[in-house]
Amino acid sequence: MTTSKPIFVVTGAAGFIGSCLMDALLERYPDHDIIAVDDFSPDTKRPNHANKRIAKYIHRDVFTAQVNMDPGRIKAVFHLGARTDTTEKNTDIFDRLNLGYTMDVWRWCNTHDIPLIYASSAATYGGGEHGYHDRHDIVPLLQPLNPYGRSKNDFDIWALRQENTPPQWYGLKFFNVYGPNEYHKGRMASVIFHAFNQIRSTGKMRLFQSHRSGIENGLQMRDFIYVKDVVDMCLFFYEKHPESGLYNIGTGKARSFLDLVRAVFSAMDRPENIDFIPIPEDIRDTYQYFTEADMSKLTEAGYEMAGIRPLEEGVLQYVQDYLLQDFKIL
């Protein structure tokens, strides 16, 4: 780069939340440059970053070893890159990409005195035995249900033990995020995305049965949050500098999968037609029946939750402005 503009670094820049964040940064900070860090080889991710004003692309494997970069111009690192497949069983992948790599990014930000905002996950909460509060004291007690969640919680534990830290650091526990630019995620894309495709092709939607006594089919609940609200929260940490630590990123209100699918049918102007199928064996034992972010810590830090989109509003915008427009990119 030949300019002297201030810089944002976004890892996971070709992915879902990272690409949406870059779009917001470019709009809100037109006088800044963006360094995009990722593995850019999958062509399925190319639309997420191809037409954005990116100052420099860096492969994730060499980012922290860059010697021709001026860290003094970097205003913040948004570390959103991770292996996010909750069905992956190979712990070595998570140890390398989620745990070890994030440690390297942390140390790099500490060395160069750069604020770090990184992606943790609501998967750290496991079955919810200790609730969904982002208090630091419960982090060592949490029992995630899969290797992905464990890798995220292992890093949170490590971060909380560090004496040498970036000047500000924030671990963001994303709940169930949906919205444009997730089209490449396959099985890991949101239920909204899968519902849209199923309804468009078959006229109906299949939801998982409940395998737990006392919970009816379709009444499993999640805290669903629209990606544009997630991006606004990410920017809040950069702009307002609350106390460093872990923070939930959700709406604070759990909604059922029936609510969600009905919102998709409504947004598509289609009649409801819902079937229930067994939960696949490979995820049945680790399936979460309820998640709901406790958002009191973020609101006490000054974030205004009144602007968060309700589920029906977010689904309507996603379906009509993006999915029905041939999967338009944000």
N, C-alpha and C positions, 0 to 999 in steps of 0.2 A: 504494500500500500504506500502511496506517495503523499497522501494528505496527512494533516495533523488533527483531524477531527477526533473527538472523544469516541470511544468504542464500547459496544456491548458484545459480549461473547455468549452465544446460545449453543449449547450442546443438545443433541437430539434435534437438530435444526430441520432435518428432513422428515421428522415424525409428526405426530398429531398435535400435541400441545405446543411443541417447540416451533412449528411452522406458524401456528396461529399467534403465538407470542411475538415472533419476528414481525408479522404484519402490523401488530399494534405498536411495536417499538418504532417501526418505520414511519407510522402515521403520527405518533406523539412526539418523536424526536427526529425530525427530518435533518437536523444538523449533526447527527451521529452516524457512525458507520457500524455495521454488524459483521462480525466474524462468525461464520456458520461452521459448526463442528459436528461431524457425523460420519457414518459409513455411507457414502452417497452412491454405492454401487447398485442397490436394488432399483430397477426402473420404475417399480410401482410407486415409489416415493417421489419420483422426479417432479410431478406436477406441484407438489407442496412447496418447492423452493425455486423452481426453474425461472420464474418470472419476477422474482423479488430483487430488490436493489441490495445485493450482497457485496460487501467490499472484498471479502476473501473467504475461500473455502479451505478448511483444514480437515484432514482425516482424523478421526478420533484417536487413532493409535499413536499419532505424533504430536498431538496438541500441546501437551505439557513440556515437550522437548523443543518447542520452537525457539530459535535463537534470534530470528530476524523480526521480532515483534516487540513493540514498546509497551510493556505492562503498565507504565505510568499513564497511558491514555485510556486504559480499560476502566470503565465506571462500575461494572458489575459482571459477574459470570452467572448466567442462568443455566444450571446443569440439569437438563431434563432428559438427557440420553440415558437409556437403561434397557436391559432385557426385561420385557414386561409379560412374557407368556406364562400365565399362571398354571398351565398344564405341563410345562417343561420340568423334567425330573433330574436333569444333569446339573448337579450343584456346582460343578467346576465352572460352568458358564456364568452363573450368578456370582460366584466368588471373584471371577475376573472382571466382569463388566459392571456389576452393581456395587460390589464391595471394594475390591482393590482399586479399580479405576476411580471411584469417587474419593477414596483416600488420597490418590495422587492429585486430583483436582483440588481437594481441600488444602493439601500441603502447598500446592502452587499458589493458591489464593492467599494463604497465610504468608508465604515468603514475599509476595509482591503487594501485600496490604490491599487486597481487592475484596469487596463484599461478595458473598456467595449465597445464592438462592438455589436450593437443590430439591429434587423430587424424592420425597418419601412416598408412602402409600397407606391407604386405609387397610390394606391387606395385612399390615402389621398387627391389627387388633384381633386377628383370628376369629374365634367364635364369639367374641364380645364378652368373655367372662369378666373382664375388668372394665367394661364400659367402653365408651368411645371418646374419652376426654384426653386432650393432648397434654396432660401433665407429664412432667419428666420423671416423676418417681415411679410411675407404673411401667415405664418402658422395659426395664429388665424382666418384668413379670409376664410380659405378653407372650402368647404362644401362637404365632402365625400358622396357617393351615397348609402352606405349600412352600417350596424352596424360594420362590419369588418373594413372598412376604417375609420369610426369614432373612433373606439377604438385605432387604430394606431395613428391617428392625436391627439387624446386626450392625449396620452402619450407624443408625441413630444412637445405639448404645455406645459405639466407638466415639462418635462426635461429642456426646455429652461428657465423656471422660477426658477430653483433650484440654490441656492447659494452653497450648498454642493454637489460636484460632484466627480465622479471617476477622477483619474489623467489625463486620456484621455478618451473621450467618443465620439462615432460616431453612429448616427442613419442612417441606410442605407435604402434608398427608392428604393426597388427592383421594377423594371418594369416587363415585361412578361418573366419570366424565363422558359427555357425548357431544357431538357436533361436527361441523365440516372439517375435512382433512384427515378423517380417520379411515378413509376408504381402502387403504392398503392393509389394514390390520387383520383381515381375515376373521378367524374364529374369535379373536380378541376384540373385535369392534363392538360397539355398544349394541344393546338389544334394540334400540330405536333403528339403527342401520339395518339390522337383520330383519326386523319387523317390516320395514319399508320394502325390502326386496322380496320377502315372502308374500306380502299382501299384493304387491304389484304383479307377481308372477302366478300366484295361486288363488288370490282372493281371500286367503285366510292366514292366520298366524298360529304357530305352535308354541306353547309355553310349557315349562317344566312342571310336572306334578309336584306336589308336596309329599315328601317321605317322612314328615315329622308330625306326630300326633298334636292336634290342637291348631294346626295351621292349614287352612284350606288351599286348594290348588289356586295358584295365581296371587295369593296373598303374601308370598315372600316379599320382603321389603328392602329397599336400598335408598341411599341418599344420592339421587341423581342430580348432577350439576352441569349446566351448559358451559361449553368451553370458553365462551366469551366472558362469563363471570369468573372462571378460573384465571384467565389472563388478567382481568382487572385486579384480582387479588395478588397475583404475582407482581404487578406493577406497584401496588400499595406498599409492599415490603421495600422495594427499591426507593420509592419516593418518600416514605414516611419514617423509615428506620425505627420500627418498634424494637422492643427488647429481643435480642437474639434467642433462638430456640426452635422448638417444634410447634407447628400450627396445623390444625385441621383446615382442609379446603373442601367445603361442602355447603349445602343449603341449610342444614340443621333440621330438616324435615324429611323423614323417611316416607316413601311412597311405594305402593305395591306395583308389581309387574302388570297387574290388570289395569291399574290407572294409566300406566305408561302406554300399553298397547292400545287401549281405548283412545288415548290422545293421538296416536299415530293414525288409527282408522279415521278419526275426526278430521285430522289435518289433510288426509288424502281424500276426504269426502267419500269414504267407502263404508258399507254396512259392516258391523262387527261380526266376525266369524272366527272363533278361537277354539283350538283343540289343545289337549294336554297330553304330554308324552313323558315317559320316565326320564329322570336325570341320568345322563351317561354314567356308566360304572366308574370311569376313570376320574370323575370329579365329584361323585356323590358323597364320599366321606369328607370332603373338604368344602362342601357347598355352604356358603353363608346364607342364613335365612333372614338376617336383619342387620342393617348398618344405619347409623344415624350420627352425623358429626355433631359433637358438642362445640358450638361456635362462640361460646362465651369468651374464650381467651382472645380471639381475633376482634370481637366487638369491643372488648375492654381496651384493646390496643388502638381503637379509633376507627375501625372499619364499619361502614354503614351497610347493614344487611338488607335494608329496605329496598334496595335496587336490584336484588337478586331475582332472576326470572323464575316464576313458578314453573312447574313441570310442563303444564299445558302450553304456556307461552313459549318456552324454549323449544319444545317439540314442534310446535306450529312453525316457528321461524326456521328451524333446521330442515323440516320437510319441504316447506313451500319455497324457501329462498335458496336452498342448496340441493337437496335430493331430487326434487322435481325439476330442477334446472340441470339435469344430467351431471349430478355430483359436482357442482361448482366449487372451486377452491376458494378458501378465504384469503 
